[in-house]
Each structure stands twice: as structure tokens, then as C-alpha cells.
């Protein structure tokens, strides 16, 4: 799948974020990349395929004093990992939507453990 088409699918997934949550997402950029960089892989011992990554200061940890003038947080969605796992474009859309929701949850301060408890994993 082309980078352009994948970017469109990620955009469609972002459109699925409910308005009441999307309007609260602050100072965040959503990017795509083919694979994680060495920096993004650093410190991650998991053998699991990395589909997406949130990097930043989640909303629960921000304050006007400690979070002023900072660069945007980043959510990166990895194209090649999604394409390897997906059976077809519909499956890819579903997987990307799940990853976007998962990484967006991290932006709101929801941990992987809590996502597991909620059955979102």
C-alpha cells in the first residue's frame, strides 16, 4: 500500500475519534512512518510488533507551569507493520483505527495496563 493511501486511512481513523475527545486533544501531531526509528525502539524490550507509539506528556501530567512552549506530543502509526498484519484493506482500516484509539488513550493518560483492564487490548 502506498504511503499516501495509508495516510488517508490514518486520517479516516482520526475522524472516528469522538468529537468530545478530539476537541480535548491538545498540542499533538499524528504522523506516519514505515518503521520505528532507533530512538522509538530504544528501551522497548517487547517482542510484539510496534504498530503505533505515543511520545509526549499526557494530559494528566501537564500544568501551565511545566508544559509551556513545548514541542507537540507525537503519535506515530507504523505503515509496514500494519500492512504485514492486515488481510485486506478493510482489515487494515480496522487495525489502524484500533491503533489510533489506543495511542490517543495514552495522550489522555490511560496506561496499557488500564487498557487491558478495560478490554481494549
N, C-alpha and C positions, 0 to 999 in steps of 0.2 A: 504494500500500500504506500502511496506517495506521502511525503511529509505534509503536503497541502491538504490532502483528504483527511489525514489523521488530525491535523489542526482543526479542521471543520468538525470532526466528531468530538473532539475535546470541547469545542465551543458549544456544540449541542448539549453536551453533558453539563456544562456550566449553566446553560439555560434551564436545566432541570432543578437546580438548587432553588428551593422555595424562596419567594420574594422576602419573607420576613427574616430569613437568614442571609440572603445575598446582600441586602441593604446594610447588614451589620459587619460584613467583611470589609476590613479597613487595611489600607496600605499593604496590599498583597498583589503579586503578579503571578499569573498562571502561565507556565512555559511548557514546551515540549522539547524532548531530546531523544536521540536514538537510543543511547545507553547512558547509564550514570557515569559521571566523571570520577576520577580517582578520589577527589575530595568528598563527593557524595557517597562513595563506597566506604570511605575511611571509618573505621570503628564499628562497622556493621558486620557481625560475625555470622549472621543468619545465612543459611543455605537457600533460603527462599528467594524466588525471583523478585527483584525490586521493580514494582510496577509504577510506583509514584513515591514522591518524597516531599514532605513539608519541612522547610527550613526557615526559622524565624523565632519571633517572640509571640507566643499565643496570646489571645485577647485577655485571658485571665491573669497574665503576668505583666501587662502593660500599665504604666501610670504616666501622667503628664510630665512627671519629673524624669523618669528613667527611659521614656520612649519618645524622645523629641528629636526630630531631624534625622531619623534613621532611614536606611535604605528599606525598600519594601521587602516584606517576607516573600518567600517563593514556594510555590507548589510546582513541581516538575513531574510531568507524566511521560513515561518512557515508551516510545513507539515500538521498538523491536521486540521487547518482552511481551507487550500486548499482542502484537501480530503473530508471534510464535504460539501463543496460547489459544488464540481465537480460532474457532472453526470456520466462521464466515463473518461477513460484515455486521450482521445483527448481533452475533455473539460479541464481537469487538465493541460495538456500541454499549452493550450491557456491561461488559468488563470495565470499559473506560468510565462509564457513569458511576460504577461502584467505586473505582479508584478516586475519582474526583470527589465524591461524597466522603470517602474515608479521609483523604488528605485535608479536605475542608473541615472535617470534625477536629482534626489536630489544631487547626487555626483557632478553633473555639475552645481549645484546652482539653479536649477529650482524648484520653490515652488509649493505646492499643488494648490494654487490659480492660478498660471500661467498655470499649467497642466490642470486645469478646463477650463480656457480661451481657451486653445488650443484644447479642446475637447478630451483630453486623459484620462478623468476621467469617 
